[in-house]
Amino acid sequence: MNDTPSPDQKLSLFAATLAASLCVLWGANTVAIKFSLSGLGPFTSAAVRFGISAVFLWAWAKVSGQSLRPARGQMQLLLINSLLFFVQLALVYVGFTMTSASRGALLTNLQPFFLLFLAHFYLAGDRINLLKFIGLILGFAGAACVLLDQQGIGGHLMAGDLLLLVATFFWACGAAYTKHLVRSSSSIQIVFYQLLFSIPLFALGAPLWDSPMISRIDLGIAAVIAFQVVLTTSFAFVAWTRLMQTYGAVALHSFVFLIPVSGVFLAGIVLDEPITEMILLALVLITTGILAVQFGHRRAMKAMLRQQSG
């Protein structure tokens, strides 16, 4: 099965709207994670979220007639992908117990820049050109602004920021790995086995790490978990992977800049977090860097097409 799209395939209006909506949802997810941690421990929250999500995906596969049985030789690859997923999300959840949602929304969205760096060395035909390099500089300048923002900062907050940076690097590794995996596994298989293999690890970590595992359960916590289960995990992960298989990463990443934008402003609106001048500067630098990288990808794609046609 070859799911690689043609390099010049354009997004339909529906696909573009869906991709933009998914990015806004993922921005909102940073706020949802932070809110859920006000009542649940990090590993407990992750175990509940991904456990219910796995059941949803299993039911959807049965109803839609999609097979969850991986092809021969794929189970080991899916297991490696799941371990990357577990490490990334474990660091994210623990990191968010120490830092704010707005800072987290910015730092976790350095993923395109880490991925760009990894792709230059490990993915054939994906090299850093001038525009990508400018984007890289802007992105990490934005990260520096977050780390240099001293308003109310302490050692605890800085530790959370650093955990999220490490988590983002693992996310980039997972994204690079998934680029190969989508060629031989369906989107629902990739997401389902990410969740299935990581759930026992989160469940084991909850009594060992979380203190307490549950401090309160109310309608707000339940609503946030439901939002994450139905939208940002079950629906969004599968929909994004399907869009990637159909249109390719270059087209989709035109909308990635919406993730930090929605994350920062929703953190200010919903959680009443202060949005400082440094945070706003970081937001401008990171979103501009993401767009520069995207234009760099498009320029590289056009150059490749000219070479092929020549």
C-alpha positions in Angstrom: 0.0 0.0 0.0 1.5 3.3 -1.1 -0.1 6.2 0.9 2.4 8.8 -0.2 0.6 11.7 -1.9 1.8 13.5 -5.0 4.0 16.4 -4.0 1.7 19.1 -5.5 -1.6 17.7 -4.2 -3.7 20.5 -2.8 -6.0 20.5 0.2 -9.7 20.7 -0.4 -11.7 23.3 1.5 -13.0 20.7 3.8 -9.6 19.2 4.5 -8.1 22.7 5.1 -10.9 23.5 7.5 -10.4 20.2 9.3 -6.7 20.6 9.6 -7.1 24.2 11.0 -9.7 22.9 13.5 -7.5 20.1 14.6 -4.6 22.5 15.3 -6.9 24.7 17.4 -8.0 21.7 19.3 -4.4 20.7 20.0 -3.7 24.2 21.2 -6.7 23.9 23.6 -5.3 20.5 24.7 -2.5 22.1 26.6 -5.1 24.0 28.6 -7.1 20.8 29.1 -4.0 18.9 30.4 -3.2 21.7 32.9 -6.8 21.8 34.1 -7.0 18.0 34.5 -3.9 18.1 36.7 -5.8 20.2 39.3 -7.7 17.1 40.2 -5.7 14.1 39.0 -2.0 13.1 39.2 -0.1 13.2 35.9 0.2 9.5 35.3 -3.4 8.9 36.6 -4.7 11.6 34.2 -2.8 10.0 31.3 -3.9 6.5 32.1 -7.6 7.5 32.3 -7.5 9.6 29.2 -5.7 7.0 27.0 -7.5 4.0 28.5 -10.9 5.4 27.6 -9.6 6.6 24.2 -8.3 3.1 23.4 -11.8 1.7 24.0 -13.3 4.4 21.8 -10.9 3.5 19.0 -11.5 -0.2 19.3 -15.3 0.4 19.1 -14.8 2.7 16.1 -12.7 0.1 14.3 -15.3 -2.6 14.9 -18.2 -0.3 13.7 -16.3 0.9 10.6 -14.9 -2.5 9.7 -11.3 -1.4 10.0 -8.8 -4.1 11.0 -6.6 -3.5 14.0 -4.5 -6.5 13.2 -1.0 -5.2 12.1 0.7 -6.7 9.0 3.4 -9.3 9.5 6.5 -7.7 11.0 4.8 -4.5 12.0 4.1 -5.2 15.7 7.7 -4.5 16.7 7.7 -1.2 14.8 4.4 -0.2 16.5 5.8 -1.1 19.9 8.8 1.2 19.3 6.5 3.9 18.3 4.4 3.4 21.4 7.5 3.6 23.7 8.4 7.0 22.1 4.8 8.1 22.7 4.9 7.0 26.3 8.2 8.8 27.1 7.0 12.0 25.4 3.6 12.1 27.1 5.0 11.1 30.5 7.4 14.0 30.3 4.6 16.3 29.1 2.3 15.5 31.9 4.9 15.7 34.6 6.3 19.0 33.0 2.8 20.6 33.1 2.6 20.0 36.9 5.5 22.4 37.2 4.9 25.1 34.5 2.1 27.1 33.0 -0.2 26.1 30.1 0.9 29.1 28.0 4.6 28.4 28.4 3.9 24.7 27.7 2.0 25.6 24.6 5.0 27.5 23.2 7.7 25.0 24.2 5.9 21.9 23.0 5.4 23.6 19.6 9.1 23.7 19.0 8.5 20.2 17.6 8.6 21.3 14.0 12.1 22.8 14.6 13.4 19.6 16.3 11.9 17.6 13.5 13.5 19.8 10.9 16.9 19.2 12.4 16.4 15.5 12.6 15.0 15.3 9.1 18.1 17.0 7.7 20.3 14.1 8.9 18.0 11.1 8.9 15.3 11.6 6.2 16.4 11.4 2.6 15.6 14.5 0.5 14.6 16.7 3.5 17.5 19.2 3.8 17.7 22.6 5.6 17.6 25.4 3.1 17.8 29.2 3.8 14.2 29.7 4.7 14.1 26.6 7.0 17.3 27.8 8.6 15.7 31.3 9.3 12.7 29.5 10.7 14.9 27.4 12.9 16.7 30.5 14.3 13.3 32.2 14.9 11.8 29.2 16.7 14.7 28.7 19.1 14.9 32.5 19.7 11.2 32.2 20.8 12.2 29.3 23.1 14.9 31.5 24.6 12.3 34.2 25.2 10.2 31.7 27.2 13.1 30.6 29.3 14.2 34.2 29.9 10.8 35.3 31.0 11.5 35.9 34.7 8.0 37.1 35.7 7.1 34.8 38.7 9.6 32.2 37.6 11.3 29.9 40.0 13.4 26.7 39.9 10.2 24.6 39.9 8.9 26.4 36.8 12.3 26.1 35.0 12.4 22.4 35.7 9.0 22.0 34.1 10.1 24.0 31.0 13.1 21.8 30.6 11.0 18.6 30.9 8.7 19.9 28.1 11.7 20.7 25.9 12.9 17.1 26.3 9.4 15.8 25.7 9.2 17.9 22.5 12.4 16.4 21.2 11.0 12.9 21.8 7.8 14.0 20.0 9.9 15.0 17.0 11.6 11.6 17.0 8.2 10.0 17.1 7.0 12.1 14.2 10.0 11.2 12.1 9.4 7.6 12.9 5.7 7.8 12.0 6.6 9.2 8.6 7.9 5.7 7.7 5.2 3.9 9.7 2.2 5.4 7.8 3.4 3.7 4.7 2.6 0.2 6.0 0.1 0.7 8.9 -3.3 2.4 8.9 -3.9 5.6 10.9 -6.1 3.8 13.4 -3.6 1.0 14.0 -0.8 3.5 14.7 -2.9 5.5 17.2 -4.5 2.4 18.8 -1.3 0.6 19.5 0.3 3.9 20.8 -2.4 4.0 23.4 -2.6 0.2 24.1 1.1 -0.3 24.8 1.4 2.9 26.9 -1.6 2.4 29.1 0.0 -0.3 31.4 3.0 1.9 31.8 1.0 5.0 32.8 -1.1 2.8 35.1 2.0 1.4 36.8 3.5 4.9 37.1 0.4 6.3 38.8 0.7 4.7 42.3 4.5 5.1 42.2 4.7 8.8 41.1 1.3 10.5 41.7 0.7 11.8 45.2 -2.2 11.8 45.4 -3.5 9.9 42.4 -6.9 11.7 42.7 -7.4 14.9 44.7 -10.8 15.8 43.4 -13.3 14.8 40.8 -16.0 17.2 39.6 -18.0 18.1 36.5 -15.1 20.3 35.2 -12.5 17.5 35.5 -14.9 15.0 33.8 -15.7 17.4 31.0 -12.0 18.1 30.3 -11.2 14.3 30.2 -14.2 13.8 27.9 -12.9 16.6 25.6 -9.5 15.0 25.5 -10.8 11.5 24.9 -13.3 12.2 22.2 -11.7 15.1 20.4 -7.9 15.6 21.0 -7.0 11.9 21.2 -9.5 9.6 19.5 -10.7 11.9 16.7 -7.9 14.3 16.2 -5.0 11.8 16.1 -6.8 9.5 13.6 -8.0 12.4 11.5 -4.6 14.0 11.3 -2.9 10.8 10.4 -5.5 10.2 7.7 -4.9 13.7 6.3 -1.2 13.1 6.3 -1.6 9.9 4.3 -3.9 11.7 1.8 -2.2 15.1 1.4 1.2 14.8 3.0 3.0 16.6 5.8 3.9 19.7 3.8 0.3 20.7 3.1 -0.8 20.0 6.6 1.9 22.0 8.4 0.6 25.2 6.9 -1.8 25.2 9.9 0.6 24.2 12.7 1.2 27.8 13.7 -2.4 27.8 15.1 -1.5 25.4 17.9 0.7 27.8 19.9 -1.6 30.8 19.1 -4.7 29.0 20.4 -2.8 27.5 23.3 -1.4 30.8 24.6 -4.6 32.8 24.3 -6.9 30.0 25.7 -4.6 29.7 28.7 -5.1 33.4 29.3 -8.8 33.3 28.8 -9.7 29.9 30.5 -7.0 29.7 33.2 -6.4 33.4 33.7 -2.7 33.0 33.2 -0.6 36.1 32.7 0.5 36.7 29.1 3.6 38.7 29.5 5.4 40.7 26.9 8.1 38.0 26.6 5.5 35.3 26.1 3.9 37.4 23.3 7.3 38.0 21.7 8.0 34.2 22.0 4.6 33.5 20.3 5.4 35.9 17.4 8.9 34.4 16.9 7.8 30.7 17.1 4.7 31.2 14.8 6.8 33.2 12.3 9.5 30.5 12.5 6.9 27.8 11.8 5.6 29.7 8.8 9.2 30.2 7.5 9.9 26.5 7.8 6.7 25.8 5.9 7.6 28.1 3.1 11.0 26.5 3.0 9.4 23.1 2.6 7.3 24.4 -0.3 10.3 25.9 -2.0 12.2 22.6 -1.6 9.3 20.7 -3.0 9.0 23.0 -6.1 12.8 22.7 -6.7 12.4 18.9 -6.6 9.6 19.0 -9.0 11.6 21.2 -11.4 14.4 18.7 -11.3 12.1 15.8 -12.0 10.4 17.5 -14.9 13.8 18.6 -16.3 
